[in-house]
């Protein structure tokens, strides 16, 4: 059953939201602040620009993966520790498709390359979306509301999925070559910008734009945001939050597939454990951003990626540890993350 | 149950005939392992079981008794192993070096546990799980990177004190003529230490303190309302579990005479512990004995069974791959998911419930 909310009520809500919640710009300043702080440590301007762009690309990939996870948590209080499996499955499916389209990927034409990539991504997203649907149905549904069991069961799902990847694709490391036209870098003066990173930034921005548009400008987005704020109220108004949630779960899984494809192309190699490496960063990102917040997730992704890239250059041994420090520092400033959403 | 055993087990017996029999077999075989089996693999497996019983029990203290999911337990295990291992490596194979290393490891482990606790134990289980996962991966990477100190990815081999070396001949068994080497002495050192730590843990969970932990697990709000400082109790529980894991790590290093990221710090081991505790039974320390034993046996011997299964399905698509000996974890993973759903109290809880039904 769907009831239409009287337009007046929606308008009133909007007005209230406008008055009640002034935009919180402070966390946004963290990104340029971190970039400026890192400059003297890096020292060299062209290296600094290269690192910053690399960080933006990496941040966008992390964001694509993390956005689904954080939304699912915000909406239904479910944290999927098996999210890493979707990353890996997406990457493997994309690799398989790219493997069959070798004629297209090795052609020097950018259009054909992008078409092959598009098809591979589409396949990856379909596969992980379907997998997400099954995962929600079989693994997550029986344990709603019970955090301990959720963590355990989704971790179990991760083990099984990772093992099944071994069964289907084999356990050895696979190459994941970039299509011809995306290899190499564009050189502007001293600055090298790898072409694939530009593509990753573009994809990430598009995903962010689409998510923001859907959340802010459509009815489904309104319901999702309302569900994050107060699920019972939305249910009481006659909407099936459950169905909405399954949808978000599937989209989140599909995004993990997209992110996995990008991530594997970025690293140009692929193992079944690929999800494990990035999921740690993803967790840090959603803690920093505030569980359930897409905007916080966006800023958090860029911050974490910047930290990883700058320290990776300045002091490579402590790259991940520096991100833990970043997380602790931000939690001391805002214990619920940059943009606290879910009040749980 | 006689008075002495009752005191030894802190009044918390197995409470099921099948379970008692199983435990008796496990303890009996572990106690006599060096004399029952020939060959290195059997005694390696037995020592590994002893160590992982302690490790799983300490994790159960967190997961089963306190209701906290931590992914940083291998970090403490690793701290114990590295503490003893690096002490032997840098300061020579003396008992003082080993004990000093253990002391340093315990201190470091407790400080880390306290720090993580203060930052994150106030918040929800999910938050804690995520933060510990992040901290543990950072620690593992750090241990792999600081190669001058830890030996990096290769780890460090070291020599143990004279008494515990395989080449040391202690005496010959009067009847069988079997020679008792330092290796066997090490095994018994580990087995006895494991037994002592396990009984200590049993004492802790059956003390008033342990009851408070369980009360917090069942209903945090109510426990707080009764006047118990929830965060303080959780932090202490966390520290106790960490200390036990450090001890387990030290024992493991002593047995392997090697420390490295793969044997102590890897996420795979963390998942192994989780599987052991859940399959054996959360919230019962006996569960960790059963779980660890089953898991290690499966790890060492299930593969052999699967070779047979795999070759039996030859020619059928996909099936040989599913039964491929390297895929043993797949089956344990499925068992894990099923047991969370259908036997949330694990094997031990199920056996106990059945015994309780029969009594009525």
Interface residues (C-beta under 8 A of the other chain):
Chain A: X73 X79 X81 X139 X142 X143 X147 X148 X149 X150 X151 X152 X153 X155 X156 X157 X159 X160 X163 X164 X166 X167 X168 X171 X276 X280 X283 X284 X286 X287 X291 X316 X317 X318 X319 X320 X321 X323 X324 X327 X328 X331 X335 X344
Chain B: X63 X67 X69 X119 X123 X124 X125 X126 X127 X129 X130 X131 X133 X134 X135 X137 X138 X141 X142 X145 X146 X267 X271 X274 X275 X278 X318 X321 X322 X324 X326 X327 X329 X330 X332 X333 X334 X336 X337 X340 X341 X344
